[in-house]
Amino acid sequence: MNSADKFLHELEDSPVVMRLREIRDVISTNKKYLEAYQRFLEFQRLVIGNSEENGGSIQTSDRILWQERLDLLQSDPLIQEYLDLIACLNVLIQNVSSTITKMMDFEL
């Protein structure tokens, strides 16, 4: 097993990824969560569509409504934990990517 395979295996078995999977399974089987998420996605599509009509900028009123809907989703502790874990995982991936890029630059 090479270094990349070992890293991916360890990442898949990490507590963060394992907890993300657990929460995802709960969310994906819970009608309340699925409906709330679908409503949020529909609204987000509307906001993006409106922004494209306005030259790519999101109107302040849409931004406020979007944040209110996101806050509503995040008021659920399980959703908040899920989003926090995703943010944590994204930071880890960005750090690994940055490290690999620096290593490649150094070798050149």
N, C-alpha and C positions, 0 to 999 in steps of 0.2 A: 504494500500500500504506500503510495507516494504521499508527499506532504499535503498536497491539495486534497486528496481523498481523505486523509486522516483529519484534516481540519473540518471538512464538510461532515464527516461522520460525527465528530465531537460537537459540531454546531447543531446537528439534528438531534443529538441526545442531550443537549443543554437544557437546564431547567426553564430558561426563557422560552425556547421553542416548544418544549413539551407542554408548558402552561398555555401558550398560544393555541396549540392544537386542542387542548381540553376546552378552552373558552370557545373556540371556533365551533366545536361540536355542539356545545350548549346553544350557541346563537343560531346555528344552522337548523336546529330541531325545535326552536321555540318560535311559534307564530308571532308573538308580540314583538320579539326582536327583529324578525324578518320583515314584518310590515313597517316598523319604524325605520329600518334601514332603507327599505324600498322608497318610502316617502322622502327620506333625506336625499337619496340618489336622484329621484325625479326632480326635486327642487334644485339640486345642484346642476342638473342638466339644463334646467330653465335659466338659471343664473348665467351659466356659461353661454347659452344661446343668446341671451340678452347682451352679454359682454361682446360677443362677436358682432352683433348688430351695432354696437357702440364703439367700434374700432379697437376692441380688445380690452377695454377698461370696464371693470365691474362698478356699477353704480353704488353709491354709498348706501342707499336704501336696501339694495339687494345684499350688500355685504353685511349689513346689520341683521337682516332676516336670516341669512345663511349662518351667521354666528349664533343667533338665538336657537336655531334648529340644531346646530352642533352642540351647543350647551345643553339642550334638552336631552340629546342622546348621551352626552357625557355625565349627566346627572345620575345615570344608572352605574353603580359601582363596578359591575362586571364589564360594561362597555368601556368605562374609564380605564380599568386595569388592562383590557385588551389593547386600547389605543396607546397606553403607556408602554406596554411590552413591545408593540410594533415600533414605537419611537426608539426604544432601547436597542432593538435589533437593527434598525436602520443606522444608528450611530455606529454600532459595531461593524456593520458591513462597509460603511464609509471609511472607517479607520483602517480596516483590512485592505480596502481598495487603495487608499492613500499610501499605506505601507508598501504594497506591492509595486505601485507606480514609482515610489522613491527608490526601491531596490532595483527596479529595471533601469531607471535613470542613472543610478550609481554604477551599474554594470556596464553601461554604454560609455 
